[in-house]
Amino acid sequence: MTTTPPTPLTGAAAPALTSAPAPDPRRWWALGAMVASMLVLGFDMTILNVALPTMAAQLGATTGQQQWMADAYVVVFAALMLPAGLLGDRFGRRRMLITGLGIFLVGSLVGSLAGSVEPVVAARAVMGIGGALVMPLALAVLPSLFAPDERGKAMGIVTAASVLGMPLGPIIGGFLLDHFWWGSVFLINVPMVGIGTAACAFLLPETRDPASPKVDALSTALTAAGLGALIYAIIEAPNRGWGSPLVLAMLGGGAVLIAALVVRERRAARPMLDLKLLGHRPFLLNTLAATLVMFILSGLMFVLPPYLQAVLGNDAFGAGLRMLPLMGGLMVAAKGVAPLTARFGARGVISAGLVVLAFAALLGSRTGVGDGYGFTALWLAPAGLGFGFAMVPAMTAALDTLPPDRAGSGSGLLMTVRQVGSAIGIALLGSLLAGVYADGLPAGSPHAAGDSVVAAHIVSAKTGDLSLLSAADSSYVHGMGVVLLVCFAAAVLTALLAAALLPKTEPAGPAPGDVAPATPDAGQ
């Protein structure tokens, strides 16, 4: 009797996959390639945050411009996530992964050479294009590498890598800013991208799904334009007013564009936006939970560095180190989430994590101008725990519902919705902070002081006006407290919804239907 040898991880003429491949030790090395890629994206989402006060001082950036430097990446990232997943499905996921890393590298180089706000925003947008190719495809290859009994663990590792990369960003960025110029926060991506590209090239198999829908250029344009209009309106509202004709027009236009996208996709025979996945309740609810957690995390990571640097007087590296309690909480959660989820289920762990997060936000909202760093560390640690225990099981449970043949488009949809939450978190919570801060300054304050607390410190140093310095610090801390109260309310509401609506036992996922499963590329 002859036996068929197991399909190799790479190799020519690989047979079509009808189930998970036979176990191969190299699959864990391949997982390492994806972890490297996700870490690059993870810390790059936050490395700019600690640099923003320095860049605001050297480039003269207002709070709105700082929001755009952070949000240009996230908006483009979210808008292109779905078409990027489909490009990988059709033309090869490994090929598109490497292409995305290359585009990310180009954007990083442009950012490192920029001398004003506009080139930085453009560079961040280019990096968003590369990130959109990397994120969904790094997840889409998992079903072709791991059997169902290992897939949850693998997804948890990759998801944890993207989450744990976030608090690493301020530490790495702070060290670079203390020893080099601010462009080094972009240049650090060069060696990281090189490692990720080499790992993908040598360790990942090529997989594709020729039966996936084609990329719809009009739907892609509707997504980008709709999200861009909404974010623009939110960022500009504090300066122009929510009743401004331009703000109202952008809000209305964004809503119309997003509605047109939904209508177009619902009528399409092979839609790019697979709304049937949103009709699958476990996928929808876990995705919404992860999205709201990202809303809170992104807003917090935007407002915290100026407080640590401008108000408490730390340098960039010191501010990064003082965010270690957040990273510590995330690391503890990443290690403990798997056994807790196995024992209590995803619903229980997600709900508990959100309650812890709500407590941390409520505690943080009590921060006063005279409080030192000790109080901040006290609430940052449980915030990290809450983020980890809510985010990782929500992402894993949502991804577990995706059929292998929809890996690219499905994970792209999940990441799109999550990144939309991140972009809106930066825009909405940043705008709320900007409005409260500007309203709290005394009448007659220099106009430049209203741009940001960093600008107020610069003005105070030039004029010797200590009363302006005190007022700016007090106003910023009050604004941060308001933002944290909003985060508390959002976390409580999400916890209640998760406890009430998430299923106690997650199903294995919807049936693949009549779509052919992804197959290894025979040309490798």
ABEGO torsion letter per residue (X at the ends): XBBBBBBBABEBGBBBBABBBBBBAAAAAAAAAAAAAAAAAAAAAAAAAAAAAAAAAAAGBBAAAAAAAAAAAAAAAAAAAAAAAAAAAAAEAAAAAAAAAAAAAAAAAAAAABABAAAAAAAAAAAAAAAAAAAAAAAAAAAAABBAAAAAAAAAAAAAAAAAAAAAAAAAAAAAAAABBAAAAAAAAAAAAAAAAAAAAAABBBBBBAABBBBBAAAAAAAAAAAAAAAAAAAAAAAAEAABAAAAAAAAAAAAAAAAAAAAAAABABBABBAAAAABAAAAAAAAAAAAAAAAAAAAAAAAAAAAAAAAGBBAAAAAAAAAAAAAAAAAAAAAAAAAAAAAEAAAAAAAAAAAAAAAAAAAAABBAABBAAAAAAAAAAAAAAAAAAAAAAAAAAAAABBAAAAAAAAAAAAAAAAAAAAAAAAAAAAAAAAAAAAABBBGBBAAAAABAAAAAAAAAAAGBAAAAAAAAAAAAAAAAAAAAAAAAAAAAAAAAAAAABBABBBAEBBAEABBBBBBBAAX
